[in-house]
Amino acid sequence: MFGRANTPRWRIKAALRQLWLRSRERATALKNSNYCCEKCGVKASKAKGKEQKIEVHHKQGIGNWDKVIAMIQDELLVEPDKLQALCPNCHREETYKEKYGTDSIR
């Protein structure tokens, strides 16, 4: 009935980008650079007419986007028949049972 996943790849990539833009790692990199370009030294500015953004670059690249997106589709965005709606207590119990092989958290 459903293909690999209903959520389009572009939407997954957009969500990952938003996660990155709000990440502590990105914020720390900006703070460590004193909000300046580490190559030419230009400083970030929001002053009207002098706006200057500073972006954070992955020195080693981001790797394989296709692999990351495929993993999210395979492990997280599964078909609805592989999902179950549970209250928080039952969800916690099921997760514990899967992780530790026992029926009880207690």
C-alpha positions in Angstrom: 0.0 0.0 0.0 2.7 2.5 1.0 6.1 2.9 -0.7 9.3 3.1 1.1 8.0 6.2 3.0 5.3 8.8 2.6 7.5 11.6 3.8 9.4 13.1 0.8 13.2 13.2 0.8 13.2 17.0 0.5 11.2 17.3 3.7 13.6 15.0 5.6 16.5 17.0 4.4 14.8 20.3 5.4 14.0 18.9 8.9 17.7 17.9 9.3 18.8 21.4 8.2 16.5 23.0 10.8 18.0 20.6 13.4 21.5 21.7 12.3 20.6 25.4 12.4 19.4 25.1 16.0 22.2 22.7 17.2 24.5 23.4 20.1 27.4 22.3 17.9 26.7 25.0 15.3 26.2 27.6 18.1 29.5 26.6 19.7 31.4 26.9 16.4 30.0 30.4 15.9 30.8 31.4 19.5 34.3 30.0 19.3 35.0 32.0 16.2 33.8 35.1 17.9 31.2 35.3 15.1 34.0 36.1 12.6 35.0 34.3 9.4 37.9 32.1 10.2 39.3 32.6 6.7 39.2 36.3 6.1 38.2 37.7 9.5 35.0 39.5 8.5 32.6 39.9 11.5 28.9 39.0 11.6 26.7 42.1 11.6 23.0 42.9 11.7 23.5 46.6 11.3 21.2 48.0 8.6 23.0 48.4 5.3 26.0 46.4 6.7 24.4 43.0 7.1 26.9 40.2 7.2 26.1 36.6 7.9 28.6 34.0 9.1 27.9 30.4 8.2 29.3 27.2 9.7 31.1 24.9 7.2 31.7 21.1 7.8 35.5 20.8 7.2 35.2 17.1 6.4 32.0 17.5 4.4 28.6 16.1 5.4 29.1 12.6 4.0 26.4 10.8 2.2 23.0 12.5 2.4 21.4 9.6 0.6 22.6 7.1 3.3 21.4 9.4 6.1 18.0 9.9 4.6 17.6 6.2 3.8 18.4 5.3 7.4 15.7 7.7 8.6 13.2 6.2 6.2 14.1 2.6 7.2 14.3 3.1 10.9 12.0 6.0 11.8 9.5 6.8 9.0 8.1 3.3 8.7 4.7 2.2 7.3 1.7 2.9 9.6 1.1 -0.9 10.1 4.5 -1.0 11.9 3.5 1.8 14.3 1.3 1.7 17.5 -0.3 4.5 19.4 0.4 4.2 23.1 0.0 6.3 26.2 3.3 7.5 27.7 3.4 4.8 30.4 2.8 1.9 27.9 5.2 3.4 25.4 7.9 3.5 28.1 7.2 -0.1 29.1 7.4 -1.3 25.4 10.6 0.6 24.8 12.1 -0.9 28.0 11.0 -4.4 27.1 12.6 -4.1 23.6 15.8 -2.7 25.1 16.2 -5.0 28.1 14.1 -8.0 27.2 11.9 -7.8 30.3 8.3 -6.9 30.7 8.7 -4.6 33.7 10.5 -1.4 34.3 10.3 -1.9 38.1 
